[in-house]
Amino acid sequence: MTPVLAGIALLYLLAAVLFIVGLKQLSSPRGARRGNLIAIVGMVIAVAVTIPLLHPTAIGIVLIVLGVAIGAPIGVVGARAVKMTAMPQMVATFNGVGGGAAALVSTVELLRVTGTHAPAVSLGLPVVFSVVIGAVSFAGSGIAFAKLQELMRGTPITYRGQQLANGVLAAAIVVLAILLVVTANPGILLGLLLLSLALGVAFVLPIGGADMPVIISMLNAFTGLAVAGDGFVIQSPVLIVGGTLVGASGTLLTKLMSDAMGRSLANVLFGAFGQVVSGPAAAGAADARPVRAGTAEDIGTLLAYSQRVIIVPGYGLAVAQAQHAARELASLLEQRGVSVEYAIHPVAGRMPGHMNVLLAEANVPYEQLREMDEINDAFKTADVALVVGANDVVNPAARSSPGSPIFGMPILNADQAKTVVFMKRSMRPGFAGIDNELLYDPRTIMLFGDAKDSLVKLAAAVKAA
């Protein structure tokens, strides 16, 4: 090995190590920012080494630098401009772009060697893997984006014979994949690519919006695996390492999130959870039972003279951009000697870690962010559980109603607090479309209105108490 190649190998190794260290830092909110910066340094090193290695010609380097110059500003502006409520859509877009790029790299590489003396057939297996997984991720992420952005309905889209049709489509992909591995025929490659795109669409259509956090995580894993396959196609160790890290971590996160819902991954993928129902099952949406409503002044006084308050954030907090108002209210309570914590459910919001990121943006101390398993027993000693824009993650039906679609899902024990303050715009069900019995509990006080506006009023009431 020449000194130049040895130096390149060492730089690739350094980039891989930085990826691993960065990923490890992401396991804690305290180290997340640092982990991102470390991973960015690793990626810069990998790209800087790869450009001259794969494209030693001047025109090749110019084209790649031009692509980076165009893409980087788009990424920076897009990331800074996106609202927290739209972050799941951006993550879905990133997944899709990555998967599509992986599929294109393998496609182009096979077309490049076809007809030459290069062993095109030997590329068949990794090319098939990258094309199929990458195309499924690309198309599936597009559907996930459309559902989250409300460009199409978020409820499951099903039709008669859907599972059979998907099975036939998958079988056709397997047949074409075998033929491609054997023959390396470009025409077969095109057919495989188109069928894989169709499978990606069919894969996500029957999945409801409430399950999108799990699907986004799974599609992220798909993209990572497709990139790892590209690493074998173009013999790039850094792609193999980086893609495998993303694939493994995404797979683990997908499993953890489906467990947090109390459902198997198969049920998430094929259960069509969240379908619109009719008859008695849907009666909760129009429930006419009385509820106990309160004013911001009365609830603010209650909070001010409490000893322990647990805030349960949900997607409604993100919609209202109320994280800073929640932080201000918590600070005022702490100044009065009230213990304040935040109960974080694994699937609160619409993407993994949504609430953690949202509250970190408002500089909420990491020590106050408590995961479900460590905070649940504390609700018994809480004077007030302040539910801000959450619904399904505190719904007691998950424990007490065997017929409920969410039965068995682990929830936050907000109903065990002495008083529950439920902040909602209306009595509409949550994202899962299921009525919440906690709203009608005698210990529950409803505070209707925009979450940010209500929190500001609560803060004013605490000051005046």
C-alpha positions in Angstrom: 0.0 0.0 0.0 1.4 3.4 -1.0 1.7 6.2 1.6 -1.2 8.0 -0.2 -3.6 5.1 0.1 -2.5 4.5 3.7 -3.3 8.1 4.5 -6.7 7.8 2.8 -7.5 4.7 4.8 -6.6 6.4 8.1 -8.8 9.4 7.2 -11.7 7.1 6.4 -11.1 5.3 9.8 -11.1 8.7 11.5 -14.4 9.6 9.9 -15.9 6.3 10.9 -14.8 6.8 14.5 -16.3 10.3 14.5 -19.6 8.9 13.2 -19.7 6.4 16.1 -18.7 8.9 18.7 -21.3 11.4 17.4 -24.0 8.8 17.4 -23.1 7.9 21.0 -23.5 11.5 22.0 -27.0 11.6 20.5 -28.1 9.2 23.2 -28.4 12.1 25.7 -30.1 15.5 25.2 -27.0 17.0 26.9 -24.6 15.7 24.3 -26.9 15.9 21.2 -25.6 19.2 19.9 -22.0 18.1 20.4 -22.7 14.8 18.8 -24.1 16.5 15.7 -21.0 18.6 15.4 -18.7 15.6 15.8 -20.6 13.7 13.1 -20.4 16.8 10.8 -16.6 16.9 11.1 -16.5 13.2 10.2 -18.7 13.8 7.2 -16.6 16.7 6.0 -13.4 14.5 6.2 -15.1 11.7 4.4 -16.3 13.9 1.5 -13.0 15.8 1.3 -11.2 12.5 0.9 -13.7 10.8 -1.4 -13.9 13.6 -4.0 -10.4 13.3 -5.4 -10.3 9.6 -4.9 -13.4 8.8 -6.9 -13.2 11.6 -9.4 -9.5 12.5 -9.9 -10.3 14.5 -13.1 -10.7 18.2 -12.9 -14.1 18.2 -14.4 -15.3 15.5 -12.0 -14.1 17.6 -9.0 -15.8 20.7 -10.4 -19.1 19.0 -10.9 -19.1 17.6 -7.3 -18.1 20.9 -5.8 -20.8 22.6 -7.8 -23.4 20.1 -6.5 -22.2 20.7 -2.9 -22.4 24.5 -3.5 -26.0 24.2 -4.7 -27.2 21.7 -2.1 -25.6 23.0 1.0 -27.4 26.4 1.1 -30.7 24.7 0.4 -30.1 22.4 3.3 -29.0 25.2 5.7 -31.9 27.5 4.7 -34.4 24.7 4.9 -33.3 23.5 8.3 -33.3 27.0 9.8 -36.6 28.0 8.3 -38.6 24.9 9.2 -40.9 25.1 12.2 -40.8 22.5 14.9 -44.3 21.3 13.9 -42.9 20.6 10.4 -39.8 18.9 11.6 -41.3 15.4 11.0 -41.9 16.3 7.4 -38.3 17.5 7.0 -37.0 14.2 8.5 -39.2 12.3 6.1 -37.8 14.4 3.2 -34.2 13.7 4.4 -35.0 10.0 4.5 -36.5 10.0 1.1 -33.7 12.0 -0.5 -31.1 9.7 1.0 -32.8 6.5 -0.1 -33.4 7.9 -3.6 -29.7 8.9 -3.9 -28.6 5.4 -2.7 -30.8 3.7 -5.3 -29.4 6.0 -8.1 -25.8 5.4 -7.1 -26.2 1.7 -7.4 -28.2 2.0 -10.7 -25.6 4.3 -12.3 -22.7 2.0 -11.1 -24.3 -1.1 -12.7 -25.0 0.8 -15.9 -21.4 2.0 -16.0 -19.9 -1.4 -15.8 -22.4 -3.2 -18.0 -20.9 -3.9 -21.4 -17.3 -3.5 -20.1 -14.9 -6.2 -18.9 -15.8 -5.3 -15.3 -17.6 -8.1 -13.3 -21.1 -6.6 -13.6 -22.8 -9.8 -12.4 -20.8 -9.7 -9.1 -22.4 -6.3 -8.4 -25.9 -7.8 -8.7 -26.6 -8.6 -5.0 -25.6 -5.3 -3.4 -27.1 -3.4 -6.3 -30.5 -5.2 -5.9 -30.3 -4.5 -2.1 -29.6 -0.8 -2.5 -32.1 -0.2 -5.3 -35.0 -2.0 -3.6 -34.5 -0.6 -0.1 -33.5 2.9 -1.4 -36.5 3.1 -3.7 -38.9 1.9 -1.1 -37.5 4.5 1.3 -37.8 7.2 -1.3 -41.4 6.5 -2.3 -42.6 5.7 1.2 -41.0 8.9 2.6 -42.9 10.8 0.0 -46.2 9.4 1.1 -45.3 10.0 4.8 -44.5 13.6 3.9 -47.8 14.1 2.1 -49.7 12.7 5.1 -47.9 14.8 7.7 -48.2 17.9 5.5 -51.9 17.1 5.0 -51.5 17.0 1.3 -53.5 13.8 1.6 -55.6 12.4 4.4 -53.6 11.1 7.4 -55.9 8.1 8.1 -55.0 4.7 6.6 -55.9 4.3 3.0 -57.0 0.7 2.4 -58.8 -1.2 -0.3 -60.1 -4.7 -0.8 -57.4 -7.3 -1.6 -54.6 -4.8 -0.6 -52.5 -7.4 1.2 -52.7 -9.8 -1.7 -51.8 -7.0 -4.1 -48.8 -6.1 -2.0 -47.8 -9.7 -1.8 -47.9 -10.1 -5.6 -45.8 -6.9 -5.9 -43.2 -8.1 -3.5 -43.0 -11.5 -5.2 -42.5 -9.8 -8.6 -39.6 -7.8 -7.0 -38.0 -11.0 -5.8 -38.2 -12.6 -9.2 -36.7 -9.5 -10.9 -34.0 -9.3 -8.2 -32.9 -12.9 -8.9 -32.9 -12.3 -12.6 -30.8 -9.1 -12.2 -28.3 -10.9 -10.0 -27.9 -13.6 -12.6 -27.9 -11.4 -15.8 -27.1 -7.8 -14.7 -29.5 -6.7 -17.5 -30.2 -2.9 -17.4 -33.8 -3.5 -18.6 -34.5 -5.7 -15.6 -32.9 -3.1 -13.4 -35.4 -0.4 -14.6 -38.3 -2.7 -13.9 -37.0 -3.5 -10.5 -36.7 0.2 -9.7 -40.2 1.0 -10.8 -41.7 -1.9 -8.9 -39.8 -0.9 -5.7 -41.1 2.6 -6.0 -44.6 1.2 -6.2 -44.0 -1.0 -3.2 -42.9 2.0 -1.2 -46.2 3.8 -1.9 -48.2 0.7 -1.2 -46.2 0.1 2.0 -47.1 3.5 3.6 -50.6 4.2 2.3 -52.4 1.9 4.9 -50.4 3.4 7.8 -52.2 6.1 9.8 -50.8 9.4 11.0 -50.6 8.2 14.6 -48.1 5.6 13.6 -45.9 8.0 11.6 -43.2 8.3 14.3 -42.5 4.6 13.9 -42.6 4.6 10.1 -40.3 7.6 9.9 -37.8 5.8 12.1 -38.1 2.6 10.0 -37.6 4.5 6.7 -34.6 6.1 8.2 -33.2 2.6 8.9 -34.0 1.7 5.3 -32.0 4.6 4.0 -29.0 3.7 6.1 -29.1 0.1 4.9 -29.4 1.2 1.3 -26.3 3.5 1.8 -24.4 0.6 3.3 -25.2 -1.4 0.2 -23.8 1.4 -1.9 -20.6 1.1 0.1 -20.2 -2.5 -1.2 -21.1 -1.4 -4.7 -18.5 1.3 -5.0 -16.1 -0.2 -2.4 -16.3 2.7 0.1 -15.7 1.7 3.7 -17.0 4.9 5.1 -20.4 4.4 3.4 -20.5 0.9 4.8 -19.8 2.1 8.3 -22.1 5.2 8.2 -24.9 3.3 6.6 -24.7 0.4 9.0 -24.8 2.8 11.9 -27.9 4.5 10.7 -29.6 1.2 9.8 -28.8 -0.4 13.1 -29.8 2.6 15.2 -33.0 3.2 13.2 -34.0 -0.4 13.5 -33.5 -0.3 17.3 -35.4 2.9 17.6 -38.3 1.5 15.5 -38.5 -1.5 17.9 -38.4 0.7 21.0 -41.1 3.0 19.6 -43.5 0.1 18.7 -42.9 -1.3 22.2 -43.8 2.1 23.6 -47.1 1.9 21.8 -47.7 -1.6 23.2 -48.1 -3.0 19.8 -46.0 -5.3 17.6 -44.2 -3.9 14.6 -46.4 -6.2 12.4 -49.5 -4.5 13.9 -48.1 -1.1 13.2 -47.3 -2.0 9.6 -50.5 -4.0 8.7 -53.0 -3.1 11.4 -54.3 0.1 9.6 -54.5 1.8 13.0 -56.6 5.0 13.0 -59.1 4.1 10.3 -62.3 6.1 10.4 -65.0 4.1 12.0 -68.8 4.5 12.1 -71.5 3.6 14.6 -70.9 3.2 18.3 -67.1 3.1 18.0 -67.2 6.7 16.8 -69.7 8.0 19.3 -67.0 9.4 21.6 -66.3 12.2 19.1 -69.7 13.6 19.8 -69.9 12.9 23.5 -72.3 15.3 25.3 -71.2 14.5 28.9 -70.5 17.5 31.0 -66.9 18.5 31.8 -65.4 20.7 34.5 -63.9 23.8 32.9 -61.8 26.3 34.8 -60.3 29.8 34.3 -56.6 30.7 34.0 -56.8 32.7 37.2 -58.2 29.8 39.3 -55.8 27.3 37.8 -52.8 29.7 38.2 -53.6 30.0 41.9 -53.8 26.2 42.2 -50.4 25.8 40.5 -48.8 28.5 42.7 -49.8 26.8 45.9 -48.8 23.3 44.8 -45.7 21.4 45.9 -45.2 19.3 42.8 -46.3 19.9 39.2 -45.6 17.5 36.3 -46.0 19.0 32.8 -47.1 16.6 30.1 -46.2 18.1 26.7 -47.8 16.9 23.4 -48.1 17.8 19.8 -50.5 20.7 20.7 -47.5 22.4 22.5 -45.6 22.2 19.2 -48.4 23.5 17.1 -48.9 26.5 19.4 -45.1 27.1 19.6 -45.7 27.2 23.3 -42.4 25.7 24.6 -41.0 29.1 25.7 -44.3 29.9 27.5 -44.2 26.6 29.3 -40.6 27.2 30.4 -41.5 30.7 31.7 -44.4 29.2 33.7 -42.1 26.5 35.1 -39.6 29.1 36.2 -42.2 31.2 38.0 -43.4 28.1 39.9 -39.8 27.1 40.8 -39.3 30.6 42.2 -42.2 29.9 44.6 -40.6 26.6 45.6 -42.7 24.3 43.4 -41.0 21.2 42.1 -41.6 21.1 38.3 -40.8 18.2 35.9 -41.7 17.3 32.4 -43.0 13.8 31.6 -41.9 12.7 28.1 -43.7 9.8 26.4 -41.6 8.0 23.7 -44.2 8.7 21.0 -45.5 12.1 22.0 -45.5 14.4 19.0 -45.0 13.1 15.4 -41.4 12.0 15.4 -38.9 10.3 17.7 -37.7 12.7 20.4 -40.0 15.5 19.2 -40.8 16.8 22.7 -37.1 16.6 23.8 -36.0 18.7 20.9 -38.9 21.2 21.4 -38.2 21.7 25.1 -34.4 21.9 24.6 -35.1 24.7 22.2 -36.6 26.6 25.2 -33.6 25.8 27.3 -35.5 23.5 29.7 -32.9 21.9 32.0 -32.1 18.3 30.8 -32.6 17.1 34.4 -36.3 18.1 34.3 -37.0 15.9 31.2 -38.1 12.6 32.6 -38.8 9.6 30.5 -42.1 7.6 31.0 -40.6 4.7 33.0 -38.9 7.0 35.5 -41.7 9.5 36.0 -44.8 7.4 36.1 -44.6 6.5 39.8 -44.2 10.2 40.6 -47.7 11.1 39.4 -49.1 9.6 42.6 -47.4 12.4 44.6 -48.0 15.2 42.2 -50.5 17.9 43.1 -51.1 18.8 39.5 -50.5 17.0 36.2 -50.6 19.8 33.6 -51.3 18.2 30.2 -50.4 20.6 27.4 -51.6 19.5 24.0 -51.3 15.8 24.7 -54.1 13.3 24.5 -53.5 9.7 23.5 -50.4 9.3 25.7 -52.5 9.9 28.8 -55.6 8.1 27.8 -56.6 5.6 30.5 -58.4 3.5 27.9 -55.0 2.0 27.2 -55.2 0.3 30.6 -58.9 -0.2 31.2 -60.7 -0.8 27.9 -59.8 -4.1 26.2 -61.8 -3.1 23.2 -59.9 0.1 22.6 -57.4 0.2 19.7 -54.8 1.6 22.1 -55.4 -1.0 24.8 -52.0 -2.3 26.1 -50.1 0.9 25.1 -48.0 2.1 27.9 -49.2 5.6 28.9 -48.2 8.4 31.3 -50.1 8.0 34.6 -51.4 11.5 34.6 -54.8 10.3 35.9 -53.1 9.4 39.2 -52.3 13.0 40.1 -54.4 14.8 42.7 -55.6 17.2 40.0 -55.3 17.0 36.2 -55.4 20.3 34.3 -56.1 19.5 30.6 -55.2 22.2 28.1 -57.0 21.7 24.8 -58.5 23.8 22.0 -61.7 21.7 22.0 -63.1 18.3 23.1 -62.0 16.7 19.8 -60.2 13.3 20.1 -56.4 13.1 19.8 -54.4 12.0 16.8 -55.5 8.4 17.2 -59.2 9.5 16.9 -60.1 8.0 20.2 -62.1 9.7 23.0 -60.3 10.2 26.3 -62.2 9.3 29.5 -59.8 11.4 31.5 -61.5 14.5 30.2 -64.6 13.6 32.1 -62.9 12.6 35.4 -64.1 14.6 38.4 -60.5 15.5 39.2 -59.9 17.0 35.7 -60.1 20.7 35.0 -60.3 21.7 31.4 -58.6 24.9 30.2 -59.8 25.6 26.6 -57.8 27.7 24.2 -54.5 28.1 22.4 -51.8 26.5 24.4 -49.4 29.4 24.2 -52.0 32.0 25.1 -53.3 29.8 28.0 -49.8 29.3 29.4 -49.1 33.0 29.3 -52.3 33.7 31.2 -51.4 31.0 33.7 -48.0 32.6 34.2 -49.7 36.0 34.8 -52.0 34.3 37.4 -49.1 32.7 39.2 -47.4 36.1 39.4 -50.5 37.6 40.9 -51.1 34.8 43.4 
